[in-house]
């Protein structure tokens, strides 16, 4: 690799804003914010969604879909209750 053309690859702390979970991984991300963990200072990146809070990974998405299906069923057949066919 050529020297001086690649961004700095270092440890960065990512924080999930919904759960408050923090994890350290390596990245080239530049950030103005820093955080101290385990006696070391790291750049901090605040994420809106991570695998800890995303509905696909937590299983909340399937519950939402199931609830929607039940409500559609009830709405569809609530109109037909009490009717008799000729």
PDB file of N, CA, C and O in Angstrom:
ATOM      1  N   UNK A   1       0.844  -1.186   0.000  1.00  0.00           N
ATOM      2  CA  UNK A   1       0.000   0.000   0.000  1.00  0.00           C
ATOM      3  C   UNK A   1       0.881   1.238   0.000  1.00  0.00           C
ATOM      4  O   UNK A   1       1.964   1.247   0.585  1.00  0.00           O
ATOM      5  N   UNK A   2       0.407   2.268  -0.656  1.00  0.00           N
ATOM      6  CA  UNK A   2       1.141   3.522  -0.679  1.00  0.00           C
ATOM      7  C   UNK A   2       1.001   4.228   0.652  1.00  0.00           C
ATOM      8  O   UNK A   2      -0.054   4.177   1.285  1.00  0.00           O
ATOM      9  N   UNK A   3       2.044   4.874   1.067  1.00  0.00           N
ATOM     10  CA  UNK A   3       2.028   5.627   2.321  1.00  0.00           C
ATOM     11  C   UNK A   3       1.363   6.988   2.110  1.00  0.00           C
ATOM     12  O   UNK A   3       1.534   7.616   1.066  1.00  0.00           O
ATOM     13  N   UNK A   4       0.603   7.435   3.112  1.00  0.00           N
ATOM     14  CA  UNK A   4       0.050   8.788   3.131  1.00  0.00           C
ATOM     15  C   UNK A   4      -1.221   9.012   2.343  1.00  0.00           C
ATOM     16  O   UNK A   4      -1.715  10.139   2.320  1.00  0.00           O
ATOM     17  N   UNK A   5      -1.789   7.988   1.686  1.00  0.00           N
ATOM     18  CA  UNK A   5      -3.018   8.228   0.920  1.00  0.00           C
ATOM     19  C   UNK A   5      -4.247   7.586   1.559  1.00  0.00           C
ATOM     20  O   UNK A   5      -5.372   7.841   1.129  1.00  0.00           O
ATOM     21  N   UNK A   6      -4.045   6.766   2.567  1.00  0.00           N
ATOM     22  CA  UNK A   6      -5.156   6.069   3.205  1.00  0.00           C
ATOM     23  C   UNK A   6      -5.565   6.771   4.497  1.00  0.00           C
ATOM     24  O   UNK A   6      -4.714   7.298   5.214  1.00  0.00           O
ATOM     25  N   UNK A   7      -6.883   6.780   4.800  1.00  0.00           N
ATOM     26  CA  UNK A   7      -7.326   7.393   6.059  1.00  0.00           C
ATOM     27  C   UNK A   7      -6.848   6.565   7.252  1.00  0.00           C
ATOM     28  O   UNK A   7      -6.511   5.389   7.120  1.00  0.00           O
ATOM     29  N   UNK A   8      -6.828   7.207   8.410  1.00  0.00           N
ATOM     30  CA  UNK A   8      -6.383   6.535   9.629  1.00  0.00           C
ATOM     31  C   UNK A   8      -7.427   5.501  10.059  1.00  0.00           C
ATOM     32  O   UNK A   8      -8.606   5.825  10.195  1.00  0.00           O
ATOM     33  N   UNK A   9      -7.001   4.289  10.265  1.00  0.00           N
ATOM     34  CA  UNK A   9      -7.860   3.181  10.682  1.00  0.00           C
ATOM     35  C   UNK A   9      -7.608   2.934  12.160  1.00  0.00           C
ATOM     36  O   UNK A   9      -6.517   2.512  12.541  1.00  0.00           O
ATOM     37  N   UNK A  10      -8.619   3.196  13.004  1.00  0.00           N
ATOM     38  CA  UNK A  10      -8.420   3.161  14.451  1.00  0.00           C
ATOM     39  C   UNK A  10      -9.679   2.661  15.150  1.00  0.00           C
ATOM     40  O   UNK A  10     -10.722   2.462  14.527  1.00  0.00           O
ATOM     41  N   UNK A  11      -9.554   2.464  16.467  1.00  0.00           N
ATOM     42  CA  UNK A  11     -10.699   2.067  17.280  1.00  0.00           C
ATOM     43  C   UNK A  11     -11.649   3.247  17.454  1.00  0.00           C
ATOM     44  O   UNK A  11     -11.218   4.369  17.721  1.00  0.00           O
ATOM     45  N   UNK A  12     -12.943   2.984  17.300  1.00  0.00           N
ATOM     46  CA  UNK A  12     -13.985   4.007  17.441  1.00  0.00           C
ATOM     47  C   UNK A  12     -15.110   3.409  18.273  1.00  0.00           C
ATOM     48  O   UNK A  12     -15.418   2.225  18.137  1.00  0.00           O
ATOM     49  N   UNK A  13     -15.733   4.224  19.141  1.00  0.00           N
ATOM     50  CA  UNK A  13     -16.876   3.781  19.940  1.00  0.00           C
ATOM     51  C   UNK A  13     -18.158   4.203  19.229  1.00  0.00           C
ATOM     52  O   UNK A  13     -18.338   5.374  18.893  1.00  0.00           O
ATOM     53  N   UNK A  14     -19.047   3.234  19.005  1.00  0.00           N
ATOM     54  CA  UNK A  14     -20.362   3.498  18.449  1.00  0.00           C
ATOM     55  C   UNK A  14     -21.372   3.360  19.575  1.00  0.00           C
ATOM     56  O   UNK A  14     -21.350   2.376  20.314  1.00  0.00           O
ATOM     57  N   UNK A  15     -22.268   4.354  19.711  1.00  0.00           N
ATOM     58  CA  UNK A  15     -23.274   4.345  20.774  1.00  0.00           C
ATOM     59  C   UNK A  15     -24.660   4.351  20.152  1.00  0.00           C
ATOM     60  O   UNK A  15     -24.977   5.209  19.329  1.00  0.00           O
ATOM     61  N   UNK A  16     -25.483   3.387  20.551  1.00  0.00           N
ATOM     62  CA  UNK A  16     -26.870   3.317  20.114  1.00  0.00           C
ATOM     63  C   UNK A  16     -27.673   4.296  20.964  1.00  0.00           C
ATOM     64  O   UNK A  16     -27.715   4.156  22.187  1.00  0.00           O
ATOM     65  N   UNK A  17     -28.303   5.274  20.344  1.00  0.00           N
ATOM     66  CA  UNK A  17     -29.036   6.295  21.091  1.00  0.00           C
ATOM     67  C   UNK A  17     -30.331   5.760  21.697  1.00  0.00           C
ATOM     68  O   UNK A  17     -30.811   6.313  22.686  1.00  0.00           O
ATOM     69  N   UNK A  18     -30.905   4.704  21.133  1.00  0.00           N
ATOM     70  CA  UNK A  18     -32.153   4.168  21.673  1.00  0.00           C
ATOM     71  C   UNK A  18     -31.925   3.314  22.910  1.00  0.00           C
ATOM     72  O   UNK A  18     -32.715   3.365  23.853  1.00  0.00           O
ATOM     73  N   UNK A  19     -30.853   2.529  22.917  1.00  0.00           N
ATOM     74  CA  UNK A  19     -30.614   1.623  24.042  1.00  0.00           C
ATOM     75  C   UNK A  19     -29.484   2.080  24.946  1.00  0.00           C
ATOM     76  O   UNK A  19     -29.392   1.628  26.087  1.00  0.00           O
ATOM     77  N   UNK A  20     -28.618   2.972  24.461  1.00  0.00           N
ATOM     78  CA  UNK A  20     -27.475   3.418  25.242  1.00  0.00           C
ATOM     79  C   UNK A  20     -26.300   2.451  25.176  1.00  0.00           C
ATOM     80  O   UNK A  20     -25.268   2.686  25.804  1.00  0.00           O
ATOM     81  N   UNK A  21     -26.450   1.369  24.424  1.00  0.00           N
ATOM     82  CA  UNK A  21     -25.394   0.368  24.281  1.00  0.00           C
ATOM     83  C   UNK A  21     -24.200   0.961  23.536  1.00  0.00           C
ATOM     84  O   UNK A  21     -24.373   1.665  22.541  1.00  0.00           O
ATOM     85  N   UNK A  22     -22.989   0.675  24.016  1.00  0.00           N
ATOM     86  CA  UNK A  22     -21.766   1.155  23.373  1.00  0.00           C
ATOM     87  C   UNK A  22     -20.910  -0.038  22.996  1.00  0.00           C
ATOM     88  O   UNK A  22     -20.824  -1.014  23.740  1.00  0.00           O
ATOM     89  N   UNK A  23     -20.271   0.048  21.823  1.00  0.00           N
ATOM     90  CA  UNK A  23     -19.328  -0.996  21.432  1.00  0.00           C
ATOM     91  C   UNK A  23     -18.175  -0.374  20.660  1.00  0.00           C
ATOM     92  O   UNK A  23     -18.320   0.648  19.990  1.00  0.00           O
ATOM     93  N   UNK A  24     -17.036  -1.020  20.776  1.00  0.00           N
ATOM     94  CA  UNK A  24     -15.818  -0.531  20.137  1.00  0.00           C
ATOM     95  C   UNK A  24     -15.539  -1.392  18.913  1.00  0.00           C
ATOM     96  O   UNK A  24     -15.571  -2.620  18.981  1.00  0.00           O
ATOM     97  N   UNK A  25     -15.266  -0.732  17.797  1.00  0.00           N
ATOM     98  CA  UNK A  25     -14.864  -1.421  16.582  1.00  0.00           C
ATOM     99  C   UNK A  25     -13.873  -0.539  15.846  1.00  0.00           C
ATOM    100  O   UNK A  25     -13.675   0.620  16.213  1.00  0.00           O
ATOM    101  N   UNK A  26     -13.264  -1.069  14.830  1.00  0.00           N
ATOM    102  CA  UNK A  26     -12.278  -0.292  14.083  1.00  0.00           C
ATOM    103  C   UNK A  26     -12.958   0.364  12.893  1.00  0.00           C
ATOM    104  O   UNK A  26     -13.802  -0.240  12.231  1.00  0.00           O
ATOM    105  N   UNK A  27     -12.573   1.626  12.627  1.00  0.00           N
ATOM    106  CA  UNK A  27     -13.191   2.390  11.558  1.00  0.00           C
ATOM    107  C   UNK A  27     -12.271   3.524  11.136  1.00  0.00           C
ATOM    108  O   UNK A  27     -11.320   3.861  11.841  1.00  0.00           O
ATOM    109  N   UNK A  28     -12.561   4.110   9.981  1.00  0.00           N
ATOM    110  CA  UNK A  28     -11.849   5.301   9.518  1.00  0.00           C
ATOM    111  C   UNK A  28     -12.664   6.554   9.793  1.00  0.00           C
ATOM    112  O   UNK A  28     -12.300   7.640   9.340  1.00  0.00           O
ATOM    113  N   UNK A  29     -13.749   6.421  10.520  1.00  0.00           N
ATOM    114  CA  UNK A  29     -14.663   7.512  10.816  1.00  0.00           C
ATOM    115  C   UNK A  29     -13.970   8.658  11.557  1.00  0.00           C
ATOM    116  O   UNK A  29     -13.194   8.427  12.483  1.00  0.00           O
ATOM    117  N   UNK A  30     -14.256   9.886  11.144  1.00  0.00           N
ATOM    118  CA  UNK A  30     -13.769  11.072  11.862  1.00  0.00           C
ATOM    119  C   UNK A  30     -14.918  11.648  12.673  1.00  0.00           C
ATOM    120  O   UNK A  30     -16.033  11.783  12.169  1.00  0.00           O
ATOM    121  N   UNK A  31     -14.649  11.988  13.927  1.00  0.00           N
ATOM    122  CA  UNK A  31     -15.679  12.515  14.810  1.00  0.00           C
ATOM    123  C   UNK A  31     -15.089  13.585  15.710  1.00  0.00           C
ATOM    124  O   UNK A  31     -13.942  13.486  16.147  1.00  0.00           O
ATOM    125  N   UNK A  32     -15.883  14.607  15.982  1.00  0.00           N
ATOM    126  CA  UNK A  32     -15.445  15.669  16.903  1.00  0.00           C
ATOM    127  C   UNK A  32     -15.629  15.249  18.353  1.00  0.00           C
ATOM    128  O   UNK A  32     -14.907  15.714  19.235  1.00  0.00           O
ATOM    129  N   UNK A  33     -16.597  14.369  18.600  1.00  0.00           N
ATOM    130  CA  UNK A  33     -16.886  13.926  19.956  1.00  0.00           C
ATOM    131  C   UNK A  33     -15.960  12.788  20.353  1.00  0.00           C
ATOM    132  O   UNK A  33     -15.580  11.956  19.529  1.00  0.00           O
ATOM    133  N   UNK A  34     -15.604  12.768  21.639  1.00  0.00           N
ATOM    134  CA  UNK A  34     -14.786  11.676  22.172  1.00  0.00           C
ATOM    135  C   UNK A  34     -15.430  11.146  23.444  1.00  0.00           C
ATOM    136  O   UNK A  34     -16.269  11.807  24.056  1.00  0.00           O
ATOM    137  N   UNK A  35     -15.026   9.946  23.827  1.00  0.00           N
ATOM    138  CA  UNK A  35     -15.522   9.326  25.044  1.00  0.00           C
ATOM    139  C   UNK A  35     -14.373   8.539  25.662  1.00  0.00           C
ATOM    140  O   UNK A  35     -13.504   8.022  24.959  1.00  0.00           O
ATOM    141  N   UNK A  36     -14.386   8.458  26.988  1.00  0.00           N
ATOM    142  CA  UNK A  36     -13.351   7.695  27.673  1.00  0.00           C
ATOM    143  C   UNK A  36     -13.943   6.384  28.168  1.00  0.00           C
ATOM    144  O   UNK A  36     -14.905   6.370  28.936  1.00  0.00           O
ATOM    145  N   UNK A  37     -13.354   5.285  27.717  1.00  0.00           N
ATOM    146  CA  UNK A  37     -13.758   3.946  28.140  1.00  0.00           C
ATOM    147  C   UNK A  37     -12.509   3.166  28.519  1.00  0.00           C
ATOM    148  O   UNK A  37     -11.517   3.176  27.791  1.00  0.00           O
ATOM    149  N   UNK A  38     -12.563   2.501  29.646  1.00  0.00           N
ATOM    150  CA  UNK A  38     -11.451   1.665  30.100  1.00  0.00           C
ATOM    151  C   UNK A  38     -10.136   2.446  30.172  1.00  0.00           C
ATOM    152  O   UNK A  38      -9.069   1.887  29.921  1.00  0.00           O
ATOM    153  N   UNK A  39     -10.209   3.722  30.510  1.00  0.00           N
ATOM    154  CA  UNK A  39      -9.008   4.533  30.671  1.00  0.00           C
ATOM    155  C   UNK A  39      -8.413   5.049  29.380  1.00  0.00           C
ATOM    156  O   UNK A  39      -7.365   5.694  29.408  1.00  0.00           O
ATOM    157  N   UNK A  40      -9.049   4.786  28.242  1.00  0.00           N
ATOM    158  CA  UNK A  40      -8.564   5.276  26.957  1.00  0.00           C
ATOM    159  C   UNK A  40      -9.608   6.188  26.338  1.00  0.00           C
ATOM    160  O   UNK A  40     -10.805   6.012  26.569  1.00  0.00           O
ATOM    161  N   UNK A  41      -9.166   7.160  25.555  1.00  0.00           N
ATOM    162  CA  UNK A  41     -10.064   8.079  24.877  1.00  0.00           C
ATOM    163  C   UNK A  41     -10.248   7.623  23.432  1.00  0.00           C
ATOM    164  O   UNK A  41      -9.280   7.371  22.716  1.00  0.00           O
ATOM    165  N   UNK A  42     -11.514   7.523  23.019  1.00  0.00           N
ATOM    166  CA  UNK A  42     -11.861   7.075  21.678  1.00  0.00           C
ATOM    167  C   UNK A  42     -12.752   8.124  21.010  1.00  0.00           C
ATOM    168  O   UNK A  42     -13.449   8.865  21.703  1.00  0.00           O
ATOM    169  N   UNK A  43     -12.742   8.199  19.673  1.00  0.00           N
ATOM    170  CA  UNK A  43     -13.756   8.996  18.970  1.00  0.00           C
ATOM    171  C   UNK A  43     -15.124   8.350  19.179  1.00  0.00           C
ATOM    172  O   UNK A  43     -15.221   7.125  19.258  1.00  0.00           O
ATOM    173  N   UNK A  44     -16.174   9.154  19.271  1.00  0.00           N
ATOM    174  CA  UNK A  44     -17.527   8.651  19.525  1.00  0.00           C
ATOM    175  C   UNK A  44     -18.413   8.942  18.335  1.00  0.00           C
ATOM    176  O   UNK A  44     -18.444  10.062  17.826  1.00  0.00           O
ATOM    177  N   UNK A  45     -19.138   7.920  17.891  1.00  0.00           N
ATOM    178  CA  UNK A  45     -20.145   8.097  16.844  1.00  0.00           C
ATOM    179  C   UNK A  45     -21.475   7.638  17.411  1.00  0.00           C
ATOM    180  O   UNK A  45     -21.587   6.514  17.900  1.00  0.00           O
ATOM    181  N   UNK A  46     -22.496   8.504  17.350  1.00  0.00           N
ATOM    182  CA  UNK A  46     -23.816   8.193  17.881  1.00  0.00           C
ATOM    183  C   UNK A  46     -24.702   7.690  16.747  1.00  0.00           C
ATOM    184  O   UNK A  46     -24.924   8.392  15.760  1.00  0.00           O
ATOM    185  N   UNK A  47     -25.206   6.461  16.900  1.00  0.00           N
ATOM    186  CA  UNK A  47     -26.048   5.813  15.894  1.00  0.00           C
ATOM    187  C   UNK A  47     -27.508   5.884  16.329  1.00  0.00           C
ATOM    188  O   UNK A  47     -27.817   5.726  17.510  1.00  0.00           O
ATOM    189  N   UNK A  48     -28.396   6.122  15.379  1.00  0.00           N
ATOM    190  CA  UNK A  48     -29.823   6.084  15.688  1.00  0.00           C
ATOM    191  C   UNK A  48     -30.301   4.648  15.866  1.00  0.00           C
ATOM    192  O   UNK A  48     -31.121   4.369  16.740  1.00  0.00           O
ATOM    193  N   UNK A  49     -29.794   3.738  15.042  1.00  0.00           N
ATOM    194  CA  UNK A  49     -30.244   2.354  15.066  1.00  0.00           C
ATOM    195  C   UNK A  49     -29.036   1.435  14.906  1.00  0.00           C
ATOM    196  O   UNK A  49     -28.176   1.663  14.055  1.00  0.00           O
ATOM    197  N   UNK A  50     -28.985   0.397  15.733  1.00  0.00           N
ATOM    198  CA  UNK A  50     -27.987  -0.664  15.581  1.00  0.00           C
ATOM    199  C   UNK A  50     -28.722  -1.996  15.652  1.00  0.00           C
ATOM    200  O   UNK A  50     -29.951  -2.023  15.733  1.00  0.00           O
ATOM    201  N   UNK A  51     -27.991  -3.088  15.623  1.00  0.00           N
ATOM    202  CA  UNK A  51     -28.633  -4.401  15.706  1.00  0.00           C
ATOM    203  C   UNK A  51     -29.287  -4.624  17.072  1.00  0.00           C
ATOM    204  O   UNK A  51     -30.141  -5.500  17.205  1.00  0.00           O
ATOM    205  N   UNK A  52     -28.902  -3.850  18.083  1.00  0.00           N
ATOM    206  CA  UNK A  52     -29.516  -3.964  19.409  1.00  0.00           C
ATOM    207  C   UNK A  52     -30.924  -3.378  19.454  1.00  0.00           C
ATOM    208  O   UNK A  52     -31.735  -3.775  20.291  1.00  0.00           O
ATOM    209  N   UNK A  53     -31.222  -2.424  18.545  1.00  0.00           N
ATOM    210  CA  UNK A  53     -32.516  -1.752  18.625  1.00  0.00           C
ATOM    211  C   UNK A  53     -33.344  -1.849  17.342  1.00  0.00           C
ATOM    212  O   UNK A  53     -34.501  -1.428  17.347  1.00  0.00           O
ATOM    213  N   UNK A  54     -32.804  -2.381  16.250  1.00  0.00           N
ATOM    214  CA  UNK A  54     -33.538  -2.456  14.992  1.00  0.00           C
ATOM    215  C   UNK A  54     -34.607  -3.552  15.079  1.00  0.00           C
ATOM    216  O   UNK A  54     -34.317  -4.655  15.541  1.00  0.00           O
ATOM    217  N   UNK A  55     -35.834  -3.263  14.643  1.00  0.00           N
ATOM    218  CA  UNK A  55     -36.926  -4.238  14.756  1.00  0.00           C
ATOM    219  C   UNK A  55     -36.640  -5.566  14.054  1.00  0.00           C
ATOM    220  O   UNK A  55     -37.110  -6.609  14.509  1.00  0.00           O
ATOM    221  N   UNK A  56     -35.890  -5.550  12.968  1.00  0.00           N
ATOM    222  CA  UNK A  56     -35.588  -6.794  12.263  1.00  0.00           C
ATOM    223  C   UNK A  56     -34.789  -7.743  13.146  1.00  0.00           C
ATOM    224  O   UNK A  56     -35.033  -8.950  13.143  1.00  0.00           O
ATOM    225  N   UNK A  57     -33.834  -7.203  13.903  1.00  0.00           N
ATOM    226  CA  UNK A  57     -32.979  -8.038  14.742  1.00  0.00           C
ATOM    227  C   UNK A  57     -33.603  -8.348  16.104  1.00  0.00           C
ATOM    228  O   UNK A  57     -33.294  -9.378  16.702  1.00  0.00           O
ATOM    229  N   UNK A  58     -34.472  -7.474  16.597  1.00  0.00           N
ATOM    230  CA  UNK A  58     -35.077  -7.701  17.913  1.00  0.00           C
ATOM    231  C   UNK A  58     -36.342  -8.536  17.849  1.00  0.00           C
ATOM    232  O   UNK A  58     -36.803  -9.026  18.880  1.00  0.00           O
ATOM    233  N   UNK A  59     -36.915  -8.712  16.665  1.00  0.00           N
ATOM    234  CA  UNK A  59     -38.133  -9.492  16.516  1.00  0.00           C
ATOM    235  C   UNK A  59     -39.393  -8.664  16.658  1.00  0.00           C
ATOM    236  O   UNK A  59     -40.487  -9.213  16.532  1.00  0.00           O
ATOM    237  N   UNK A  60     -39.292  -7.378  16.915  1.00  0.00           N
ATOM    238  CA  UNK A  60     -40.468  -6.518  17.072  1.00  0.00           C
ATOM    239  C   UNK A  60     -41.205  -6.363  15.751  1.00  0.00           C
ATOM    240  O   UNK A  60     -42.413  -6.129  15.741  1.00  0.00           O
ATOM    241  N   UNK A  61     -40.495  -6.489  14.642  1.00  0.00           N
ATOM    242  CA  UNK A  61     -41.098  -6.330  13.332  1.00  0.00           C
ATOM    243  C   UNK A  61     -42.169  -7.394  13.086  1.00  0.00           C
ATOM    244  O   UNK A  61     -43.228  -7.082  12.541  1.00  0.00           O
ATOM    245  N   UNK A  62     -41.917  -8.622  13.469  1.00  0.00           N
ATOM    246  CA  UNK A  62     -42.891  -9.683  13.249  1.00  0.00           C
ATOM    247  C   UNK A  62     -44.139  -9.463  14.100  1.00  0.00           C
ATOM    248  O   UNK A  62     -45.250  -9.761  13.659  1.00  0.00           O
ATOM    249  N   UNK A  63     -43.968  -8.952  15.300  1.00  0.00           N
ATOM    250  CA  UNK A  63     -45.138  -8.676  16.141  1.00  0.00           C
ATOM    251  C   UNK A  63     -45.989  -7.568  15.532  1.00  0.00           C
ATOM    252  O   UNK A  63     -47.216  -7.624  15.607  1.00  0.00           O
ATOM    253  N   UNK A  64     -45.363  -6.572  14.935  1.00  0.00           N
ATOM    254  CA  UNK A  64     -46.105  -5.487  14.305  1.00  0.00           C
ATOM    255  C   UNK A  64     -46.890  -6.019  13.110  1.00  0.00           C
ATOM    256  O   UNK A  64     -48.058  -5.675  12.930  1.00  0.00           O
ATOM    257  N   UNK A  65     -46.257  -6.848  12.301  1.00  0.00           N
ATOM    258  CA  UNK A  65     -46.909  -7.423  11.130  1.00  0.00           C
ATOM    259  C   UNK A  65     -48.078  -8.297  11.554  1.00  0.00           C
ATOM    260  O   UNK A  65     -49.149  -8.211  10.953  1.00  0.00           O
ATOM    261  N   UNK A  66     -47.904  -9.138  12.574  1.00  0.00           N
ATOM    262  CA  UNK A  66     -48.981 -10.001  13.048  1.00  0.00           C
ATOM    263  C   UNK A  66     -50.142  -9.181  13.575  1.00  0.00           C
ATOM    264  O   UNK A  66     -51.300  -9.504  13.312  1.00  0.00           O
ATOM    265  N   UNK A  67     -49.846  -8.128  14.314  1.00  0.00           N
ATOM    266  CA  UNK A  67     -50.899  -7.272  14.845  1.00  0.00           C
ATOM    267  C   UNK A  67     -51.680  -6.629  13.708  1.00  0.00           C
ATOM    268  O   UNK A  67     -52.906  -6.544  13.768  1.00  0.00           O
ATOM    269  N   UNK A  68     -50.987  -6.181  12.680  1.00  0.00           N
ATOM    270  CA  UNK A  68     -51.651  -5.578  11.531  1.00  0.00           C
ATOM    271  C   UNK A  68     -52.555  -6.558  10.821  1.00  0.00           C
ATOM    272  O   UNK A  68     -53.640  -6.184  10.373  1.00  0.00           O
ATOM    273  N   UNK A  69     -52.137  -7.795  10.709  1.00  0.00           N
ATOM    274  CA  UNK A  69     -52.943  -8.816  10.034  1.00  0.00           C
ATOM    275  C   UNK A  69     -54.213  -9.115  10.825  1.00  0.00           C
ATOM    276  O   UNK A  69     -55.289  -9.260  10.245  1.00  0.00           O
ATOM    277  N   UNK A  70     -54.091  -9.207  12.130  1.00  0.00           N
ATOM    278  CA  UNK A  70     -55.250  -9.479  12.974  1.00  0.00           C
ATOM    279  C   UNK A  70     -56.246  -8.325  12.878  1.00  0.00           C
ATOM    280  O   UNK A  70     -57.451  -8.548  12.764  1.00  0.00           O
ATOM    281  N   UNK A  71     -55.747  -7.112  12.923  1.00  0.00           N
ATOM    282  CA  UNK A  71     -56.645  -5.956  12.828  1.00  0.00           C
ATOM    283  C   UNK A  71     -57.344  -5.906  11.467  1.00  0.00           C
ATOM    284  O   UNK A  71     -58.525  -5.564  11.396  1.00  0.00           O
ATOM    285  N   UNK A  72     -56.634  -6.240  10.394  1.00  0.00           N
ATOM    286  CA  UNK A  72     -57.267  -6.279   9.068  1.00  0.00           C
ATOM    287  C   UNK A  72     -58.370  -7.334   9.030  1.00  0.00           C
ATOM    288  O   UNK A  72     -59.448  -7.099   8.485  1.00  0.00           O
ATOM    289  N   UNK A  73     -58.087  -8.502   9.619  1.00  0.00           N
ATOM    290  CA  UNK A  73     -59.079  -9.575   9.654  1.00  0.00           C
ATOM    291  C   UNK A  73     -60.326  -9.132  10.412  1.00  0.00           C
ATOM    292  O   UNK A  73     -61.446  -9.310   9.934  1.00  0.00           O
ATOM    293  N   UNK A  74     -60.131  -8.565  11.574  1.00  0.00           N
ATOM    294  CA  UNK A  74     -61.273  -8.122  12.382  1.00  0.00           C
ATOM    295  C   UNK A  74     -62.070  -7.031  11.680  1.00  0.00           C
ATOM    296  O   UNK A  74     -63.301  -7.039  11.720  1.00  0.00           O
ATOM    297  N   UNK A  75     -61.382  -6.096  11.039  1.00  0.00           N
ATOM    298  CA  UNK A  75     -62.073  -5.009  10.343  1.00  0.00           C
ATOM    299  C   UNK A  75     -62.875  -5.550   9.159  1.00  0.00           C
ATOM    300  O   UNK A  75     -63.990  -5.097   8.901  1.00  0.00           O
ATOM    301  N   UNK A  76     -62.310  -6.512   8.446  1.00  0.00           N
ATOM    302  CA  UNK A  76     -62.978  -7.067   7.267  1.00  0.00           C
ATOM    303  C   UNK A  76     -64.226  -7.852   7.666  1.00  0.00           C
ATOM    304  O   UNK A  76     -65.270  -7.718   7.029  1.00  0.00           O
ATOM    305  N   UNK A  77     -64.128  -8.668   8.713  1.00  0.00           N
ATOM    306  CA  UNK A  77     -65.243  -9.508   9.085  1.00  0.00           C
ATOM    307  C   UNK A  77     -66.177  -8.856  10.091  1.00  0.00           C
ATOM    308  O   UNK A  77     -67.237  -9.414  10.372  1.00  0.00           O
ATOM    309  N   UNK A  78     -65.839  -7.725  10.634  1.00  0.00           N
ATOM    310  CA  UNK A  78     -66.755  -7.008  11.521  1.00  0.00           C
ATOM    311  C   UNK A  78     -67.915  -6.438  10.717  1.00  0.00           C
ATOM    312  O   UNK A  78     -69.028  -6.298  11.224  1.00  0.00           O
ATOM    313  N   UNK A  79     -67.643  -6.110   9.457  1.00  0.00           N
ATOM    314  CA  UNK A  79     -68.711  -5.577   8.599  1.00  0.00           C
ATOM    315  C   UNK A  79     -69.715  -6.646   8.222  1.00  0.00           C
ATOM    316  O   UNK A  79     -70.885  -6.342   7.990  1.00  0.00           O
ATOM    317  N   UNK A  80     -69.276  -7.895   8.157  1.00  0.00           N
ATOM    318  CA  UNK A  80     -70.167  -8.972   7.686  1.00  0.00           C
ATOM    319  C   UNK A  80     -70.917  -9.669   8.807  1.00  0.00           C
ATOM    320  O   UNK A  80     -71.794 -10.486   8.526  1.00  0.00           O
ATOM    321  N   UNK A  81     -70.614  -9.385  10.053  1.00  0.00           N
ATOM    322  CA  UNK A  81     -71.304 -10.076  11.134  1.00  0.00           C
ATOM    323  C   UNK A  81     -72.763  -9.621  11.184  1.00  0.00           C
ATOM    324  O   UNK A  81     -73.062  -8.432  11.064  1.00  0.00           O
ATOM    325  N   UNK A  82     -73.631 -10.553  11.356  1.00  0.00           N
ATOM    326  CA  UNK A  82     -75.060 -10.240  11.457  1.00  0.00           C
ATOM    327  C   UNK A  82     -75.773 -10.270  10.129  1.00  0.00           C
ATOM    328  O   UNK A  82     -77.002 -10.230  10.096  1.00  0.00           O
ATOM    329  N   UNK A  83     -75.034 -10.339   9.016  1.00  0.00           N
ATOM    330  CA  UNK A  83     -75.662 -10.391   7.706  1.00  0.00           C
ATOM    331  C   UNK A  83     -75.959 -11.857   7.357  1.00  0.00           C
ATOM    332  O   UNK A  83     -75.201 -12.768   7.690  1.00  0.00           O
ATOM    333  N   UNK A  84     -77.068 -12.037   6.687  1.00  0.00           N
ATOM    334  CA  UNK A  84     -77.388 -13.392   6.205  1.00  0.00           C
ATOM    335  C   UNK A  84     -77.391 -13.367   4.686  1.00  0.00           C
ATOM    336  O   UNK A  84     -77.792 -12.382   4.066  1.00  0.00           O
ATOM    337  N   UNK A  85     -76.940 -14.464   4.100  1.00  0.00           N
ATOM    338  CA  UNK A  85     -76.926 -14.521   2.641  1.00  0.00           C
ATOM    339  C   UNK A  85     -78.273 -15.043   2.157  1.00  0.00           C
ATOM    340  O   UNK A  85     -78.926 -15.835   2.836  1.00  0.00           O
ATOM    341  N   UNK A  86     -78.676 -14.593   0.979  1.00  0.00           N
ATOM    342  CA  UNK A  86     -79.985 -14.943   0.458  1.00  0.00           C
ATOM    343  C   UNK A  86     -80.014 -16.269  -0.239  1.00  0.00           C
ATOM    344  O   UNK A  86     -81.063 -16.687  -0.729  1.00  0.00           O
TER     345      UNK A  86
END
